[in-house]
Amino acid sequence: MKRVKIIWLLTAMMVLSGCGVKKRAAEPKVMAENEVSWYTCLITGTRARIVRESETLSSTIMMQAVRDSMIVVSVTPLMGMEMMRLEITPQLITGIDKIHGQYAEMTYEEINSKLRPALSWEVLQQLCTATLPTGEKSARMVYFLGDEPVELVLDYGERSIDVPVRVTKQNVSRYDRMIIK
């Protein structure tokens, strides 16, 4: 039973970091010469919903990003208490389940072997900074885990750019490592 919960948690983490089938963001947004670029981005109060077959998970999340460096997604369903955390870098995605004291790390290659369409750092950065071509208010993504569709719907909260963010890597030494096969 615990293994099923771990697999379900990792599926949720992968979907939270995905891009969609309905409107895909295949290329990073190109900045115009006079357009203001961002270095840091903080989005608070985002409502995330994951729909998988007959199950639906929903929670409030906060997304913090430092451009081309690191993204931290905090899942905070109850009174602002962080229950799960995703740390995303251009090389690696780390998911930390603080409730069960476990973490897992996967490269994009490992994730893309289980998920279609493939995801990339560029798409995740657009997703977590509300800079998808679909707009800054909401996003809808559909992925397939095997033959099963998994849908992610984000209703973005307040977006602030070039503000202080805390994207330091979590010390995972106190958590048990999950091995995903």
N, CA and C atoms as a LAMMPS dump frame, in Angstrom:
ITEM: TIMESTEP
0
ITEM: NUMBER OF ATOMS
543
ITEM: BOX BOUNDS ff ff ff
-5.0000000000000000e+02 5.0000000000000000e+02
-5.0000000000000000e+02 5.0000000000000000e+02
-5.0000000000000000e+02 5.0000000000000000e+02
ITEM: ATOMS id mol type element x y z
1 1 1 N 0.832 -1.198 0
2 1 2 C 0 0 0
3 1 3 C 0.872 1.256 0
4 2 1 N 1.976 1.205 0.797
5 2 2 C 2.861 2.36 0.862
6 2 3 C 3.514 2.613 -0.498
7 3 1 N 3.841 1.532 -1.225
8 3 2 C 4.45 1.65 -2.547
9 3 3 C 3.498 2.343 -3.529
10 4 1 N 2.205 2.029 -3.423
11 4 2 C 1.209 2.65 -4.292
12 4 3 C 1.141 4.145 -4.009
13 5 1 N 1.188 4.531 -2.731
14 5 2 C 1.169 5.954 -2.37
15 5 3 C 2.402 6.669 -2.909
16 6 1 N 3.542 6.015 -2.845
17 6 2 C 4.784 6.615 -3.344
18 6 3 C 4.692 6.812 -4.852
19 7 1 N 4.203 5.802 -5.568
20 7 2 C 4.067 5.924 -7.02
21 7 3 C 3.075 7.023 -7.368
22 8 1 N 1.969 7.106 -6.635
23 8 2 C 0.96 8.146 -6.862
24 8 3 C 1.56 9.524 -6.593
25 9 1 N 2.359 9.661 -5.532
26 9 2 C 3.001 10.93 -5.203
27 9 3 C 3.969 11.343 -6.314
28 10 1 N 4.761 10.414 -6.802
29 10 2 C 5.71 10.737 -7.868
30 10 3 C 4.995 11.079 -9.167
31 11 1 N 3.885 10.416 -9.434
32 11 2 C 3.089 10.775 -10.608
33 11 3 C 2.603 12.207 -10.484
34 12 1 N 2.116 12.562 -9.3
35 12 2 C 1.656 13.937 -9.072
36 12 3 C 2.795 14.922 -9.26
37 13 1 N 3.984 14.592 -8.765
38 13 2 C 5.126 15.488 -8.914
39 13 3 C 5.49 15.654 -10.386
40 14 1 N 5.459 14.556 -11.154
41 14 2 C 5.814 14.656 -12.567
42 14 3 C 4.791 15.492 -13.328
43 15 1 N 3.517 15.327 -12.991
44 15 2 C 2.493 16.093 -13.688
45 15 3 C 2.598 17.57 -13.343
46 16 1 N 2.944 17.873 -12.079
47 16 2 C 3.116 19.271 -11.697
48 16 3 C 4.228 19.932 -12.477
49 17 1 N 5.075 19.137 -13.062
50 17 2 C 6.186 19.722 -13.797
51 17 3 C 6.071 19.483 -15.294
52 18 1 N 4.863 19.428 -15.82
53 18 2 C 4.671 19.07 -17.211
54 18 3 C 4.184 20.177 -18.107
55 19 1 N 4.063 19.83 -19.374
56 19 2 C 3.521 20.734 -20.383
57 19 3 C 2.39 20.027 -21.086
58 20 1 N 1.557 20.749 -21.787
59 20 2 C 0.315 20.175 -22.237
60 20 3 C 0.201 19.778 -23.68
61 21 1 N -0.9 19.104 -23.932
62 21 2 C -1.221 18.653 -25.267
63 21 3 C -2.134 19.665 -25.945
64 22 1 N -3.032 20.289 -25.176
65 22 2 C -3.995 21.203 -25.768
66 22 3 C -3.311 22.403 -26.399
67 23 1 N -2.471 23.093 -25.645
68 23 2 C -1.666 24.191 -26.167
69 23 3 C -0.266 23.994 -25.63
70 24 1 N 0.648 23.646 -26.48
71 24 2 C 1.991 23.314 -26.044
72 24 3 C 2.902 24.518 -26.137
73 25 1 N 3.819 24.578 -25.189
74 25 2 C 4.846 25.608 -25.207
75 25 3 C 6.136 24.93 -25.626
76 26 1 N 6.342 24.81 -26.909
77 26 2 C 7.486 24.064 -27.415
78 26 3 C 8.766 24.88 -27.362
79 27 1 N 8.66 26.172 -27.505
80 27 2 C 9.835 27.035 -27.519
81 27 3 C 9.74 28.058 -26.395
82 28 1 N 10.847 28.4 -25.756
83 28 2 C 10.812 29.458 -24.76
84 28 3 C 10.376 30.768 -25.406
85 29 1 N 9.715 31.588 -24.633
86 29 2 C 9.255 32.878 -25.13
87 29 3 C 10.462 33.748 -25.461
88 30 1 N 10.47 34.319 -26.653
89 30 2 C 11.574 35.172 -27.082
90 30 3 C 11.298 36.591 -26.62
91 31 1 N 12.274 37.201 -25.96
92 31 2 C 12.116 38.544 -25.424
93 31 3 C 12.399 39.57 -26.513
94 32 1 N 11.536 40.549 -26.619
95 32 2 C 11.79 41.664 -27.527
96 32 3 C 12.895 42.528 -26.935
97 33 1 N 13.516 43.338 -27.772
98 33 2 C 14.636 44.154 -27.314
99 33 3 C 14.244 45.099 -26.189
100 34 1 N 13.047 45.67 -26.244
101 34 2 C 12.627 46.632 -25.228
102 34 3 C 11.792 45.998 -24.122
103 35 1 N 11.551 44.677 -24.185
104 35 2 C 10.753 44.001 -23.17
105 35 3 C 11.594 43.772 -21.918
106 36 1 N 10.984 43.99 -20.75
107 36 2 C 11.699 43.819 -19.48
108 36 3 C 11.844 42.328 -19.206
109 37 1 N 13.046 41.898 -18.933
110 37 2 C 13.266 40.497 -18.592
111 37 3 C 13.205 40.346 -17.068
112 38 1 N 13.079 39.116 -16.601
113 38 2 C 13.018 38.86 -15.175
114 38 3 C 14.235 38.041 -14.766
115 39 1 N 14.63 38.219 -13.523
116 39 2 C 15.703 37.401 -12.968
117 39 3 C 15.124 36.42 -11.951
118 40 1 N 14.233 36.914 -11.082
119 40 2 C 13.55 36.042 -10.134
120 40 3 C 12.05 36.191 -10.324
121 41 1 N 11.32 35.137 -9.963
122 41 2 C 9.862 35.154 -10.082
123 41 3 C 9.274 34.424 -8.88
124 42 1 N 8.219 35.006 -8.322
125 42 2 C 7.509 34.409 -7.193
126 42 3 C 6.028 34.43 -7.521
127 43 1 N 5.39 33.26 -7.47
128 43 2 C 3.95 33.17 -7.696
129 43 3 C 3.342 32.504 -6.466
130 44 1 N 2.494 33.247 -5.766
131 44 2 C 1.853 32.73 -4.557
132 44 3 C 0.364 32.53 -4.803
133 45 1 N -0.231 31.625 -4.032
134 45 2 C -1.67 31.408 -4.109
135 45 3 C -2.16 30.715 -5.359
136 46 1 N -1.315 29.963 -6.02
137 46 2 C -1.73 29.23 -7.217
138 46 3 C -2.519 27.994 -6.794
139 47 1 N -3.637 27.746 -7.45
140 47 2 C -4.422 26.543 -7.215
141 47 3 C -4.028 25.519 -8.275
142 48 1 N -3.569 24.371 -7.822
143 48 2 C -3.185 23.289 -8.728
144 48 3 C -4.159 22.136 -8.545
145 49 1 N -4.573 21.568 -9.668
146 49 2 C -5.484 20.424 -9.632
147 49 3 C -4.946 19.362 -10.577
148 50 1 N -4.837 18.133 -10.074
149 50 2 C -4.386 17.001 -10.876
150 50 3 C -5.546 16.032 -10.99
151 51 1 N -5.926 15.721 -12.238
152 51 2 C -7.034 14.805 -12.486
153 51 3 C -6.462 13.557 -13.144
154 52 1 N -6.713 12.426 -12.506
155 52 2 C -6.204 11.148 -13.004
156 52 3 C -7.313 10.112 -12.888
157 53 1 N -7.826 9.653 -14.042
158 53 2 C -8.958 8.717 -14.089
159 53 3 C -10.085 9.234 -13.192
160 54 1 N -10.416 8.553 -12.109
161 54 2 C -11.532 8.982 -11.26
162 54 3 C -11.066 9.795 -10.052
163 55 1 N -9.775 10.007 -9.902
164 55 2 C -9.249 10.751 -8.748
165 55 3 C -8.874 12.17 -9.124
166 56 1 N -9.098 13.069 -8.186
167 56 2 C -8.691 14.457 -8.361
168 56 3 C -7.981 14.913 -7.092
169 57 1 N -6.797 15.47 -7.267
170 57 2 C -6.06 16.068 -6.156
171 57 3 C -5.996 17.561 -6.402
172 58 1 N -6.195 18.357 -5.35
173 58 2 C -6.035 19.791 -5.54
174 58 3 C -5.369 20.38 -4.309
175 59 1 N -4.613 21.447 -4.534
176 59 2 C -3.87 22.067 -3.456
177 59 3 C -3.444 23.469 -3.868
178 60 1 N -3.055 24.236 -2.876
179 60 2 C -2.449 25.534 -3.117
180 60 3 C -0.946 25.316 -3.215
181 61 1 N -0.314 25.976 -4.191
182 61 2 C 1.131 25.86 -4.339
183 61 3 C 1.757 27.244 -4.46
184 62 1 N 3.042 27.297 -4.145
185 62 2 C 3.832 28.511 -4.336
186 62 3 C 5.013 28.127 -5.216
187 63 1 N 5.298 28.95 -6.216
188 63 2 C 6.397 28.671 -7.137
189 63 3 C 7.408 29.811 -7.071
190 64 1 N 8.673 29.455 -6.867
191 64 2 C 9.761 30.426 -6.824
192 64 3 C 10.793 30.018 -7.866
193 65 1 N 11.316 30.982 -8.588
194 65 2 C 12.271 30.652 -9.646
195 65 3 C 13.378 31.688 -9.727
196 66 1 N 14.574 31.194 -10.014
197 66 2 C 15.698 32.042 -10.405
198 66 3 C 16.01 31.626 -11.83
199 67 1 N 15.921 32.562 -12.758
200 67 2 C 16.019 32.264 -14.186
201 67 3 C 17.246 31.415 -14.518
202 68 1 N 17.023 30.36 -15.281
203 68 2 C 18.055 29.457 -15.778
204 68 3 C 18.874 28.786 -14.682
205 69 1 N 18.332 28.72 -13.454
206 69 2 C 19.086 28.168 -12.352
207 69 3 C 18.295 27.119 -11.565
208 70 1 N 17.204 27.553 -10.902
209 70 2 C 16.463 26.633 -10.036
210 70 3 C 15.035 27.112 -9.848
211 71 1 N 14.13 26.143 -9.71
212 71 2 C 12.727 26.402 -9.415
213 71 3 C 12.363 25.585 -8.189
214 72 1 N 11.619 26.188 -7.272
215 72 2 C 11.106 25.47 -6.108
216 72 3 C 9.591 25.597 -6.126
217 73 1 N 8.906 24.447 -6.09
218 73 2 C 7.447 24.413 -6.015
219 73 3 C 7.094 23.832 -4.658
220 74 1 N 6.39 24.619 -3.832
221 74 2 C 5.981 24.175 -2.505
222 74 3 C 4.493 23.881 -2.516
223 75 1 N 4.12 22.661 -2.116
224 75 2 C 2.722 22.265 -2.016
225 75 3 C 2.306 22.482 -0.565
226 76 1 N 1.334 23.378 -0.387
227 76 2 C 0.937 23.8 0.96
228 76 3 C -0.583 23.733 1.112
229 77 1 N -1.156 22.528 1.252
230 77 2 C -2.613 22.426 1.284
231 77 3 C -3.267 22.896 2.582
232 78 1 N -2.574 22.809 3.699
233 78 2 C -3.187 23.132 4.981
234 78 3 C -2.482 24.287 5.67
235 79 1 N -3.147 25.389 5.796
236 79 2 C -2.677 26.547 6.561
237 79 3 C -1.231 26.936 6.266
238 80 1 N -0.819 26.826 5.021
239 80 2 C 0.509 27.263 4.632
240 80 3 C 1.642 26.337 5.035
241 81 1 N 1.333 25.154 5.568
242 81 2 C 2.377 24.214 5.971
243 81 3 C 2.832 23.406 4.758
244 82 1 N 4.131 23.465 4.456
245 82 2 C 4.668 22.751 3.294
246 82 3 C 4.637 21.247 3.537
247 83 1 N 3.933 20.54 2.643
248 83 2 C 3.828 19.09 2.772
249 83 3 C 4.675 18.363 1.736
250 84 1 N 4.875 19.007 0.585
251 84 2 C 5.679 18.424 -0.477
252 84 3 C 6.423 19.545 -1.171
253 85 1 N 7.582 19.217 -1.699
254 85 2 C 8.409 20.228 -2.345
255 85 3 C 9.052 19.612 -3.577
256 86 1 N 9.038 20.362 -4.673
257 86 2 C 9.757 19.985 -5.883
258 86 3 C 10.899 20.968 -6.065
259 87 1 N 12.086 20.471 -6.266
260 87 2 C 13.244 21.305 -6.577
261 87 3 C 13.681 20.924 -7.989
262 88 1 N 13.594 21.887 -8.884
263 88 2 C 13.837 21.63 -10.296
264 88 3 C 15.043 22.437 -10.75
265 89 1 N 16.011 21.755 -11.335
266 89 2 C 17.18 22.417 -11.914
267 89 3 C 17.246 22.017 -13.388
268 90 1 N 18.118 22.627 -14.16
269 90 2 C 18.222 22.216 -15.574
270 90 3 C 18.651 20.761 -15.761
271 91 1 N 19.189 20.107 -14.731
272 91 2 C 19.654 18.734 -14.854
273 91 3 C 18.78 17.714 -14.131
274 92 1 N 18.102 18.106 -13.046
275 92 2 C 17.523 17.14 -12.113
276 92 3 C 16.235 17.676 -11.503
277 93 1 N 15.297 16.77 -11.215
278 93 2 C 14.088 17.113 -10.475
279 93 3 C 14.096 16.287 -9.195
280 94 1 N 13.985 16.961 -8.06
281 94 2 C 13.952 16.306 -6.76
282 94 3 C 12.585 16.55 -6.147
283 95 1 N 11.931 15.483 -5.723
284 95 2 C 10.648 15.581 -5.033
285 95 3 C 10.826 15.157 -3.598
286 96 1 N 10.345 15.981 -2.661
287 96 2 C 10.481 15.688 -1.239
288 96 3 C 9.09 15.583 -0.63
289 97 1 N 8.764 14.402 -0.092
290 97 2 C 7.502 14.163 0.599
291 97 3 C 7.779 14.348 2.087
292 98 1 N 7.434 15.507 2.615
293 98 2 C 7.752 15.827 4.004
294 98 3 C 6.856 15.081 4.993
295 99 1 N 5.683 14.671 4.576
296 99 2 C 4.772 13.927 5.444
297 99 3 C 5.324 12.535 5.743
298 100 1 N 5.813 11.853 4.714
299 100 2 C 6.313 10.485 4.875
300 100 3 C 7.83 10.424 5.023
301 101 1 N 8.499 11.583 4.997
302 101 2 C 9.944 11.621 5.2
303 101 3 C 10.739 10.944 4.101
304 102 1 N 10.336 11.154 2.838
305 102 2 C 11.003 10.501 1.723
306 102 3 C 11.294 11.506 0.619
307 103 1 N 12.268 11.162 -0.218
308 103 2 C 12.558 11.982 -1.385
309 103 3 C 12.967 11.097 -2.553
310 104 1 N 12.844 11.656 -3.754
311 104 2 C 13.252 10.951 -4.961
312 104 3 C 13.877 11.959 -5.906
313 105 1 N 14.867 11.513 -6.662
314 105 2 C 15.524 12.356 -7.657
315 105 3 C 15.451 11.642 -8.999
316 106 1 N 15.162 12.43 -10.049
317 106 2 C 15.107 11.862 -11.39
318 106 3 C 15.668 12.869 -12.38
319 107 1 N 16.358 12.355 -13.381
320 107 2 C 16.805 13.205 -14.475
321 107 3 C 15.646 13.341 -15.463
322 108 1 N 15.774 14.268 -16.392
323 108 2 C 14.745 14.425 -17.415
324 108 3 C 14.638 13.172 -18.275
325 109 1 N 15.757 12.537 -18.532
326 109 2 C 15.755 11.308 -19.326
327 109 3 C 14.943 10.215 -18.632
328 110 1 N 15.119 10.065 -17.321
329 110 2 C 14.361 9.057 -16.567
330 110 3 C 12.867 9.382 -16.564
331 111 1 N 12.514 10.636 -16.358
332 111 2 C 11.102 11.035 -16.354
333 111 3 C 10.492 10.837 -17.73
334 112 1 N 11.217 11.25 -18.763
335 112 2 C 10.68 11.156 -20.115
336 112 3 C 10.54 9.719 -20.605
337 113 1 N 11.192 8.761 -19.938
338 113 2 C 11 7.356 -20.3
339 113 3 C 9.634 6.851 -19.843
340 114 1 N 8.979 7.56 -18.917
341 114 2 C 7.682 7.151 -18.386
342 114 3 C 6.541 8.071 -18.824
343 115 1 N 6.856 9.239 -19.321
344 115 2 C 5.872 10.287 -19.558
345 115 3 C 5.893 10.731 -21.015
346 116 1 N 4.715 11.004 -21.598
347 116 2 C 4.635 11.59 -22.928
348 116 3 C 3.681 12.77 -22.861
349 117 1 N 3.889 13.8 -23.585
350 117 2 C 5.089 14.138 -24.336
351 117 3 C 6.247 14.454 -23.397
352 118 1 N 7.442 14.527 -23.943
353 118 2 C 8.643 14.774 -23.141
354 118 3 C 8.602 16.18 -22.553
355 119 1 N 9.189 16.328 -21.381
356 119 2 C 9.271 17.662 -20.789
357 119 3 C 10.718 18.098 -20.72
358 120 1 N 10.912 19.413 -20.619
359 120 2 C 12.259 19.973 -20.617
360 120 3 C 12.333 21.106 -19.607
361 121 1 N 13.552 21.513 -19.297
362 121 2 C 13.786 22.622 -18.379
363 121 3 C 13.099 23.89 -18.874
364 122 1 N 13.2 24.169 -20.153
365 122 2 C 12.635 25.407 -20.707
366 122 3 C 11.121 25.469 -20.491
367 123 1 N 10.443 24.351 -20.737
368 123 2 C 8.996 24.315 -20.562
369 123 3 C 8.628 24.452 -19.085
370 124 1 N 9.374 23.773 -18.214
371 124 2 C 9.099 23.872 -16.781
372 124 3 C 9.301 25.303 -16.283
373 125 1 N 10.319 25.961 -16.785
374 125 2 C 10.577 27.343 -16.377
375 125 3 C 9.426 28.253 -16.819
376 126 1 N 8.914 28.043 -18.02
377 126 2 C 7.767 28.83 -18.479
378 126 3 C 6.529 28.531 -17.633
379 127 1 N 6.306 27.271 -17.328
380 127 2 C 5.157 26.864 -16.535
381 127 3 C 5.202 27.479 -15.138
382 128 1 N 6.374 27.456 -14.517
383 128 2 C 6.505 27.911 -13.13
384 128 3 C 6.715 29.411 -12.99
385 129 1 N 6.717 30.133 -14.097
386 129 2 C 6.81 31.596 -14.033
387 129 3 C 5.647 32.26 -14.749
388 130 1 N 4.647 31.472 -15.149
389 130 2 C 3.445 31.966 -15.831
390 130 3 C 3.802 32.721 -17.109
391 131 1 N 4.792 32.231 -17.842
392 131 2 C 5.173 32.866 -19.103
393 131 3 C 4.887 31.96 -20.302
394 132 1 N 3.96 31.035 -20.126
395 132 2 C 3.541 30.191 -21.241
396 132 3 C 2.833 31.044 -22.289
397 133 1 N 2.914 30.667 -23.537
398 133 2 C 2.187 31.417 -24.569
399 133 3 C 0.677 31.411 -24.357
400 134 1 N 0.159 30.492 -23.521
401 134 2 C -1.285 30.413 -23.278
402 134 3 C -1.78 31.505 -22.334
403 135 1 N -0.878 32.251 -21.702
404 135 2 C -1.31 33.352 -20.85
405 135 3 C -0.842 33.232 -19.414
406 136 1 N -1.02 34.306 -18.674
407 136 2 C -0.532 34.369 -17.297
408 136 3 C -1.589 34.023 -16.255
409 137 1 N -2.823 33.74 -16.639
410 137 2 C -3.896 33.489 -15.669
411 137 3 C -4.083 32.016 -15.34
412 138 1 N -3.937 31.145 -16.328
413 138 2 C -4.144 29.725 -16.079
414 138 3 C -3.401 28.899 -17.126
415 139 1 N -3.253 27.627 -16.801
416 139 2 C -2.608 26.689 -17.726
417 139 3 C -3.277 25.33 -17.557
418 140 1 N -3.36 24.593 -18.641
419 140 2 C -3.909 23.238 -18.626
420 140 3 C -2.955 22.354 -19.41
421 141 1 N -2.481 21.3 -18.774
422 141 2 C -1.559 20.373 -19.399
423 141 3 C -2.106 18.959 -19.303
424 142 1 N -1.87 18.166 -20.321
425 142 2 C -2.248 16.758 -20.303
426 142 3 C -1.015 15.944 -20.671
427 143 1 N -0.702 14.976 -19.838
428 143 2 C 0.385 14.049 -20.081
429 143 3 C -0.169 12.639 -20.063
430 144 1 N 0.611 11.718 -20.56
431 144 2 C 0.227 10.316 -20.512
432 144 3 C 1.288 9.557 -19.751
433 145 1 N 0.847 8.881 -18.706
434 145 2 C 1.687 7.996 -17.927
435 145 3 C 1.309 6.595 -18.381
436 146 1 N 2.086 6.051 -19.303
437 146 2 C 1.667 4.841 -20.009
438 146 3 C 0.538 5.232 -20.943
439 147 1 N -0.626 4.58 -20.811
440 147 2 C -1.797 4.932 -21.611
441 147 3 C -2.773 5.818 -20.842
442 148 1 N -2.483 6.071 -19.595
443 148 2 C -3.408 6.823 -18.741
444 148 3 C -3.17 8.33 -18.842
445 149 1 N -4.207 9.103 -19.193
446 149 2 C -4.039 10.562 -19.226
447 149 3 C -4.037 11.141 -17.81
448 150 1 N -3.149 12.09 -17.597
449 150 2 C -3.068 12.813 -16.325
450 150 3 C -3.101 14.297 -16.676
451 151 1 N -4.074 15.003 -16.117
452 151 2 C -4.268 16.413 -16.448
453 151 3 C -3.859 17.293 -15.271
454 152 1 N -3.166 18.374 -15.572
455 152 2 C -2.794 19.378 -14.571
456 152 3 C -3.452 20.693 -14.964
457 153 1 N -4.154 21.298 -14.025
458 153 2 C -4.765 22.599 -14.241
459 153 3 C -4.204 23.55 -13.191
460 154 1 N -3.618 24.655 -13.643
461 154 2 C -3.083 25.675 -12.739
462 154 3 C -3.868 26.963 -12.922
463 155 1 N -4.363 27.502 -11.821
464 155 2 C -4.947 28.839 -11.802
465 155 3 C -3.963 29.698 -11.026
466 156 1 N -3.187 30.494 -11.773
467 156 2 C -2.088 31.232 -11.189
468 156 3 C -2.573 32.278 -10.195
469 157 1 N -1.802 32.418 -9.12
470 157 2 C -2.038 33.47 -8.142
471 157 3 C -1.253 34.708 -8.516
472 158 1 N -0.89 35.48 -7.53
473 158 2 C -0.173 36.731 -7.761
474 158 3 C 1.263 36.456 -8.202
475 159 1 N 1.676 37.11 -9.283
476 159 2 C 3.03 36.943 -9.832
477 159 3 C 3.837 38.202 -9.575
478 160 1 N 5.019 38.014 -8.976
479 160 2 C 5.946 39.125 -8.737
480 160 3 C 7.28 38.762 -9.357
481 161 1 N 7.878 39.721 -10.058
482 161 2 C 9.179 39.451 -10.661
483 161 3 C 10.237 40.339 -10.031
484 162 1 N 11.476 39.86 -10.112
485 162 2 C 12.639 40.546 -9.549
486 162 3 C 12.439 40.895 -8.078
487 163 1 N 11.972 39.903 -7.323
488 163 2 C 11.8 40.02 -5.879
489 163 3 C 12.67 38.959 -5.213
490 164 1 N 12.98 39.122 -3.923
491 164 2 C 13.763 38.079 -3.239
492 164 3 C 12.983 36.764 -3.182
493 165 1 N 13.647 35.669 -3.534
494 165 2 C 13.059 34.335 -3.426
495 165 3 C 14.037 33.439 -2.669
496 166 1 N 13.496 32.364 -2.069
497 166 2 C 14.336 31.406 -1.344
498 166 3 C 14.335 30.092 -2.104
499 167 1 N 15.331 29.893 -2.914
500 167 2 C 15.396 28.677 -3.717
501 167 3 C 16.635 27.844 -3.373
502 168 1 N 16.967 27.803 -2.107
503 168 2 C 18.104 26.983 -1.698
504 168 3 C 17.701 25.513 -1.698
505 169 1 N 18.663 24.666 -1.993
506 169 2 C 18.42 23.233 -2.043
507 169 3 C 18.176 22.711 -0.625
508 170 1 N 17.122 21.935 -0.474
509 170 2 C 16.747 21.342 0.813
510 170 3 C 17.767 20.262 1.187
511 171 1 N 18.132 20.203 2.46
512 171 2 C 19.005 19.142 2.951
513 171 3 C 18.161 17.876 3.073
514 172 1 N 18.409 16.9 2.209
515 172 2 C 17.6 15.689 2.19
516 172 3 C 18.193 14.559 3.029
517 173 1 N 19.239 14.838 3.801
518 173 2 C 19.888 13.776 4.579
519 173 3 C 18.967 13.189 5.648
520 174 1 N 17.961 13.927 6.079
521 174 2 C 17.055 13.397 7.107
522 174 3 C 15.883 12.611 6.507
523 175 1 N 15.82 12.539 5.172
524 175 2 C 14.748 11.816 4.495
525 175 3 C 15.281 10.507 3.93
526 176 1 N 14.392 9.538 3.765
527 176 2 C 14.735 8.262 3.128
528 176 3 C 14.618 8.427 1.615
529 177 1 N 15.579 7.894 0.902
530 177 2 C 15.554 7.993 -0.566
531 177 3 C 14.668 6.911 -1.157
532 178 1 N 13.795 7.308 -2.072
533 178 2 C 12.939 6.355 -2.791
534 178 3 C 13.631 6.024 -4.102
535 179 1 N 13.662 4.776 -4.435
536 179 2 C 14.206 4.33 -5.709
537 179 3 C 13.025 4.049 -6.629
538 180 1 N 13 4.704 -7.77
539 180 2 C 11.892 4.561 -8.709
540 180 3 C 12.349 3.7 -9.87
541 181 1 N 11.552 2.694 -10.169
542 181 2 C 11.912 1.779 -11.257
543 181 3 C 10.983 1.939 -12.408
